[in-house]
Amino acid sequence: MSGGGKTVALRALEDLEFYCVDNLPASLLPRLVNAVLEDRGGRRMMRIAVGVDARNREHDIEIMPSVLSELAEAGVQVHLLFLDCRDEVLIKRYSETRRRHPLAMRNVSLADAIAAERKLLRPLMGIAEKVIDSSQLNVHQLRRLVATDYARATEGLTVMFQSFAFKRGLPLDADFVFDARCLPNPHWQPKLRPLSGKDAPVREFLEADPLVAEYVDDTVRWLEAWLPRFEADDRSYVTISIGCTGGRHRSVYLVERLAEHFRARRQGVLTFHRELE
């Protein structure tokens, strides 16, 4: 359902190294699979995630079951995940974001557009291997749910690095919290204030201070020592939360640095920036 969390799900799968495509017409699915296989020399280890919603033509949605069946017969492992949400929650989400529903046209109310979409997608919901109702889930919970379901079993522990602002409160799903407020704050640099920790000028500003490198090194050493012990204890998911005052600069930079370090050494490393999202 549009507004049910498809974008969040795709981002979680992208962090798990799925090749993600949003709003691909169902008729093009076989071509996408073949193109990816050709690009990888016929190897079938590539994992693809395709988002489909009511922006697709009605015909494409109607032929989706047959397309999935053809892919399965060709030896492609197919899994259909349906993201559902109660109508009243969808209406509230659209009202808060002021987005336009893909089926909303002149003289068509939002409630009617949602009803039409539900009718259109009902056959797909009926054949889905898994249905997630996101009505009571926040962004973090939905992302964690998708990540834990689709992380490879061989990946062991899935690690989520998330940034946040202390002024907005601690993340409820944090297993460990690191405080970056002791580091130099790019917020006080007028040119850096509108940027985030993902931007090169902010990175350069922070990396010019030896204290930042020391903070990163100490955090890496601690995590490298303790993450394997949680993994040995059969933990499947750990959330490492890093906070600063506004959640835009220092914490975002640190999350990206730590994720980059650990992705080179393990699979199943995710990132989420609460205030940027």
Contacts in CASP RR format, 6 or more apart in sequence:
PFRMAT RR
TARGET T0000
AUTHOR 0000-0000-0000
METHOD contacts of the structure
MODEL  1
MSGGGKTVALRALEDLEFYCVDNLPASLLPRLVNAVLEDRGGRRMMRIAV
GVDARNREHDIEIMPSVLSELAEAGVQVHLLFLDCRDEVLIKRYSETRRR
HPLAMRNVSLADAIAAERKLLRPLMGIAEKVIDSSQLNVHQLRRLVATDY
ARATEGLTVMFQSFAFKRGLPLDADFVFDARCLPNPHWQPKLRPLSGKDA
PVREFLEADPLVAEYVDDTVRWLEAWLPRFEADDRSYVTISIGCTGGRHR
SVYLVERLAEHFRARRQGVLTFHRELE
1 53 0 8 1.000
1 83 0 8 1.000
1 84 0 8 1.000
1 85 0 8 1.000
1 90 0 8 1.000
1 114 0 8 1.000
1 117 0 8 1.000
1 118 0 8 1.000
1 121 0 8 1.000
2 53 0 8 1.000
2 54 0 8 1.000
2 55 0 8 1.000
2 90 0 8 1.000
2 101 0 8 1.000
2 102 0 8 1.000
2 103 0 8 1.000
2 117 0 8 1.000
3 85 0 8 1.000
3 90 0 8 1.000
3 93 0 8 1.000
3 94 0 8 1.000
3 99 0 8 1.000
4 83 0 8 1.000
4 84 0 8 1.000
4 85 0 8 1.000
4 90 0 8 1.000
4 93 0 8 1.000
4 134 0 8 1.000
5 83 0 8 1.000
5 85 0 8 1.000
5 134 0 8 1.000
5 142 0 8 1.000
6 22 0 8 1.000
6 51 0 8 1.000
6 53 0 8 1.000
6 83 0 8 1.000
7 22 0 8 1.000
8 139 0 8 1.000
8 142 0 8 1.000
8 143 0 8 1.000
8 146 0 8 1.000
9 49 0 8 1.000
9 81 0 8 1.000
9 83 0 8 1.000
9 142 0 8 1.000
9 143 0 8 1.000
9 146 0 8 1.000
10 20 0 8 1.000
10 22 0 8 1.000
10 49 0 8 1.000
10 51 0 8 1.000
11 143 0 8 1.000
12 142 0 8 1.000
12 143 0 8 1.000
12 146 0 8 1.000
12 147 0 8 1.000
12 150 0 8 1.000
12 270 0 8 1.000
13 20 0 8 1.000
13 47 0 8 1.000
13 49 0 8 1.000
13 146 0 8 1.000
13 150 0 8 1.000
14 20 0 8 1.000
14 49 0 8 1.000
15 147 0 8 1.000
15 268 0 8 1.000
15 269 0 8 1.000
15 270 0 8 1.000
15 271 0 8 1.000
16 47 0 8 1.000
16 147 0 8 1.000
16 150 0 8 1.000
16 151 0 8 1.000
16 152 0 8 1.000
16 267 0 8 1.000
16 268 0 8 1.000
16 270 0 8 1.000
17 47 0 8 1.000
17 267 0 8 1.000
17 268 0 8 1.000
18 47 0 8 1.000
18 48 0 8 1.000
18 49 0 8 1.000
18 150 0 8 1.000
19 36 0 8 1.000
19 46 0 8 1.000
19 47 0 8 1.000
19 48 0 8 1.000
19 49 0 8 1.000
20 48 0 8 1.000
20 49 0 8 1.000
20 50 0 8 1.000
20 51 0 8 1.000
21 32 0 8 1.000
21 48 0 8 1.000
21 49 0 8 1.000
21 50 0 8 1.000
21 51 0 8 1.000
22 50 0 8 1.000
22 51 0 8 1.000
23 51 0 8 1.000
23 52 0 8 1.000
23 53 0 8 1.000
23 55 0 8 1.000
23 56 0 8 1.000
24 32 0 8 1.000
24 50 0 8 1.000
24 51 0 8 1.000
24 52 0 8 1.000
25 56 0 8 1.000
25 57 0 8 1.000
25 60 0 8 1.000
26 52 0 8 1.000
26 56 0 8 1.000
26 60 0 8 1.000
26 61 0 8 1.000
26 63 0 8 1.000
26 64 0 8 1.000
26 67 0 8 1.000
27 60 0 8 1.000
27 63 0 8 1.000
27 67 0 8 1.000
29 50 0 8 1.000
29 67 0 8 1.000
29 68 0 8 1.000
29 71 0 8 1.000
30 67 0 8 1.000
30 70 0 8 1.000
30 71 0 8 1.000
30 74 0 8 1.000
32 48 0 8 1.000
32 50 0 8 1.000
33 48 0 8 1.000
33 71 0 8 1.000
33 76 0 8 1.000
36 46 0 8 1.000
36 48 0 8 1.000
37 43 0 8 1.000
37 44 0 8 1.000
37 46 0 8 1.000
40 46 0 8 1.000
44 76 0 8 1.000
52 60 0 8 1.000
52 61 0 8 1.000
52 64 0 8 1.000
52 124 0 8 1.000
53 102 0 8 1.000
53 117 0 8 1.000
54 61 0 8 1.000
54 101 0 8 1.000
54 102 0 8 1.000
54 103 0 8 1.000
54 117 0 8 1.000
54 120 0 8 1.000
54 121 0 8 1.000
55 102 0 8 1.000
58 120 0 8 1.000
61 120 0 8 1.000
61 121 0 8 1.000
61 124 0 8 1.000
62 123 0 8 1.000
64 124 0 8 1.000
65 123 0 8 1.000
65 124 0 8 1.000
65 127 0 8 1.000
68 78 0 8 1.000
68 80 0 8 1.000
68 127 0 8 1.000
71 78 0 8 1.000
72 78 0 8 1.000
79 129 0 8 1.000
79 130 0 8 1.000
80 124 0 8 1.000
80 127 0 8 1.000
80 128 0 8 1.000
80 129 0 8 1.000
80 130 0 8 1.000
81 128 0 8 1.000
81 129 0 8 1.000
81 130 0 8 1.000
81 131 0 8 1.000
81 132 0 8 1.000
81 146 0 8 1.000
82 121 0 8 1.000
82 124 0 8 1.000
82 125 0 8 1.000
82 126 0 8 1.000
82 128 0 8 1.000
82 130 0 8 1.000
82 131 0 8 1.000
82 132 0 8 1.000
83 131 0 8 1.000
83 132 0 8 1.000
83 134 0 8 1.000
84 125 0 8 1.000
84 131 0 8 1.000
84 132 0 8 1.000
84 133 0 8 1.000
84 134 0 8 1.000
84 135 0 8 1.000
85 93 0 8 1.000
85 133 0 8 1.000
85 134 0 8 1.000
85 135 0 8 1.000
86 133 0 8 1.000
86 135 0 8 1.000
87 111 0 8 1.000
87 114 0 8 1.000
87 115 0 8 1.000
87 118 0 8 1.000
89 135 0 8 1.000
90 114 0 8 1.000
91 110 0 8 1.000
91 111 0 8 1.000
91 114 0 8 1.000
94 100 0 8 1.000
94 101 0 8 1.000
94 110 0 8 1.000
95 110 0 8 1.000
101 110 0 8 1.000
101 113 0 8 1.000
101 114 0 8 1.000
101 117 0 8 1.000
102 113 0 8 1.000
102 117 0 8 1.000
103 113 0 8 1.000
103 114 0 8 1.000
103 116 0 8 1.000
103 117 0 8 1.000
104 110 0 8 1.000
104 113 0 8 1.000
105 113 0 8 1.000
108 116 0 8 1.000
125 131 0 8 1.000
130 149 0 8 1.000
132 142 0 8 1.000
132 145 0 8 1.000
132 146 0 8 1.000
134 142 0 8 1.000
137 145 0 8 1.000
139 272 0 8 1.000
139 274 0 8 1.000
139 277 0 8 1.000
140 162 0 8 1.000
140 171 0 8 1.000
140 172 0 8 1.000
140 173 0 8 1.000
140 272 0 8 1.000
140 274 0 8 1.000
141 173 0 8 1.000
143 160 0 8 1.000
143 270 0 8 1.000
143 272 0 8 1.000
144 160 0 8 1.000
144 173 0 8 1.000
144 237 0 8 1.000
144 239 0 8 1.000
147 158 0 8 1.000
147 160 0 8 1.000
147 237 0 8 1.000
147 268 0 8 1.000
147 270 0 8 1.000
148 158 0 8 1.000
148 236 0 8 1.000
148 237 0 8 1.000
151 158 0 8 1.000
151 236 0 8 1.000
151 267 0 8 1.000
151 268 0 8 1.000
152 267 0 8 1.000
152 268 0 8 1.000
154 267 0 8 1.000
155 266 0 8 1.000
155 267 0 8 1.000
155 268 0 8 1.000
156 231 0 8 1.000
156 236 0 8 1.000
156 267 0 8 1.000
156 268 0 8 1.000
157 227 0 8 1.000
157 230 0 8 1.000
157 231 0 8 1.000
157 235 0 8 1.000
157 236 0 8 1.000
157 237 0 8 1.000
157 238 0 8 1.000
157 266 0 8 1.000
157 268 0 8 1.000
158 236 0 8 1.000
158 237 0 8 1.000
158 238 0 8 1.000
158 268 0 8 1.000
158 269 0 8 1.000
158 270 0 8 1.000
159 227 0 8 1.000
159 237 0 8 1.000
159 238 0 8 1.000
159 240 0 8 1.000
159 262 0 8 1.000
159 266 0 8 1.000
159 268 0 8 1.000
159 269 0 8 1.000
159 270 0 8 1.000
160 237 0 8 1.000
160 238 0 8 1.000
160 239 0 8 1.000
160 240 0 8 1.000
160 270 0 8 1.000
160 271 0 8 1.000
160 272 0 8 1.000
161 240 0 8 1.000
161 242 0 8 1.000
161 255 0 8 1.000
161 258 0 8 1.000
161 259 0 8 1.000
161 262 0 8 1.000
161 269 0 8 1.000
161 270 0 8 1.000
161 271 0 8 1.000
161 272 0 8 1.000
162 171 0 8 1.000
162 174 0 8 1.000
162 239 0 8 1.000
162 240 0 8 1.000
162 241 0 8 1.000
162 242 0 8 1.000
162 255 0 8 1.000
162 271 0 8 1.000
162 272 0 8 1.000
162 273 0 8 1.000
162 274 0 8 1.000
163 241 0 8 1.000
163 242 0 8 1.000
163 243 0 8 1.000
163 244 0 8 1.000
163 247 0 8 1.000
163 251 0 8 1.000
163 252 0 8 1.000
163 254 0 8 1.000
163 255 0 8 1.000
163 272 0 8 1.000
163 273 0 8 1.000
163 274 0 8 1.000
163 275 0 8 1.000
163 276 0 8 1.000
164 170 0 8 1.000
164 171 0 8 1.000
164 241 0 8 1.000
164 242 0 8 1.000
164 243 0 8 1.000
164 247 0 8 1.000
164 251 0 8 1.000
164 274 0 8 1.000
164 275 0 8 1.000
165 243 0 8 1.000
165 244 0 8 1.000
165 245 0 8 1.000
165 246 0 8 1.000
165 247 0 8 1.000
165 248 0 8 1.000
165 251 0 8 1.000
165 274 0 8 1.000
165 275 0 8 1.000
166 179 0 8 1.000
166 181 0 8 1.000
166 243 0 8 1.000
166 244 0 8 1.000
166 245 0 8 1.000
166 246 0 8 1.000
167 245 0 8 1.000
167 246 0 8 1.000
168 246 0 8 1.000
168 274 0 8 1.000
168 275 0 8 1.000
170 177 0 8 1.000
170 241 0 8 1.000
171 177 0 8 1.000
171 239 0 8 1.000
171 241 0 8 1.000
171 274 0 8 1.000
173 239 0 8 1.000
174 239 0 8 1.000
174 240 0 8 1.000
174 241 0 8 1.000
175 238 0 8 1.000
175 239 0 8 1.000
175 240 0 8 1.000
175 241 0 8 1.000
176 238 0 8 1.000
176 239 0 8 1.000
176 240 0 8 1.000
176 241 0 8 1.000
177 241 0 8 1.000
177 242 0 8 1.000
177 243 0 8 1.000
178 219 0 8 1.000
178 240 0 8 1.000
178 241 0 8 1.000
178 242 0 8 1.000
178 243 0 8 1.000
178 254 0 8 1.000
179 243 0 8 1.000
179 244 0 8 1.000
180 215 0 8 1.000
180 242 0 8 1.000
180 243 0 8 1.000
180 244 0 8 1.000
180 250 0 8 1.000
180 251 0 8 1.000
180 254 0 8 1.000
181 243 0 8 1.000
181 244 0 8 1.000
181 245 0 8 1.000
181 250 0 8 1.000
182 211 0 8 1.000
182 215 0 8 1.000
183 206 0 8 1.000
183 209 0 8 1.000
183 211 0 8 1.000
183 212 0 8 1.000
183 215 0 8 1.000
183 244 0 8 1.000
183 250 0 8 1.000
184 205 0 8 1.000
184 206 0 8 1.000
184 209 0 8 1.000
184 211 0 8 1.000
184 212 0 8 1.000
185 244 0 8 1.000
185 245 0 8 1.000
185 249 0 8 1.000
185 250 0 8 1.000
186 192 0 8 1.000
186 193 0 8 1.000
186 195 0 8 1.000
186 197 0 8 1.000
186 202 0 8 1.000
186 205 0 8 1.000
186 206 0 8 1.000
186 249 0 8 1.000
186 250 0 8 1.000
187 193 0 8 1.000
187 245 0 8 1.000
187 246 0 8 1.000
187 248 0 8 1.000
187 249 0 8 1.000
189 205 0 8 1.000
191 201 0 8 1.000
192 201 0 8 1.000
192 202 0 8 1.000
192 205 0 8 1.000
192 249 0 8 1.000
195 201 0 8 1.000
195 202 0 8 1.000
195 249 0 8 1.000
196 202 0 8 1.000
196 248 0 8 1.000
196 249 0 8 1.000
196 252 0 8 1.000
196 273 0 8 1.000
196 276 0 8 1.000
197 203 0 8 1.000
197 206 0 8 1.000
197 248 0 8 1.000
197 249 0 8 1.000
197 250 0 8 1.000
197 252 0 8 1.000
197 253 0 8 1.000
197 256 0 8 1.000
198 252 0 8 1.000
198 253 0 8 1.000
198 256 0 8 1.000
198 276 0 8 1.000
202 249 0 8 1.000
202 253 0 8 1.000
203 253 0 8 1.000
206 212 0 8 1.000
206 249 0 8 1.000
206 250 0 8 1.000
206 253 0 8 1.000
207 213 0 8 1.000
212 253 0 8 1.000
215 254 0 8 1.000
216 254 0 8 1.000
216 257 0 8 1.000
216 258 0 8 1.000
219 254 0 8 1.000
219 258 0 8 1.000
220 258 0 8 1.000
220 261 0 8 1.000
223 240 0 8 1.000
223 258 0 8 1.000
223 262 0 8 1.000
227 238 0 8 1.000
230 238 0 8 1.000
240 258 0 8 1.000
242 251 0 8 1.000
242 254 0 8 1.000
242 255 0 8 1.000
242 258 0 8 1.000
243 250 0 8 1.000
243 251 0 8 1.000
244 250 0 8 1.000
244 251 0 8 1.000
246 275 0 8 1.000
247 273 0 8 1.000
247 274 0 8 1.000
247 275 0 8 1.000
247 276 0 8 1.000
248 275 0 8 1.000
248 276 0 8 1.000
251 273 0 8 1.000
252 273 0 8 1.000
252 276 0 8 1.000
255 271 0 8 1.000
255 273 0 8 1.000
256 271 0 8 1.000
259 269 0 8 1.000
259 270 0 8 1.000
259 271 0 8 1.000
262 269 0 8 1.000
263 269 0 8 1.000
END
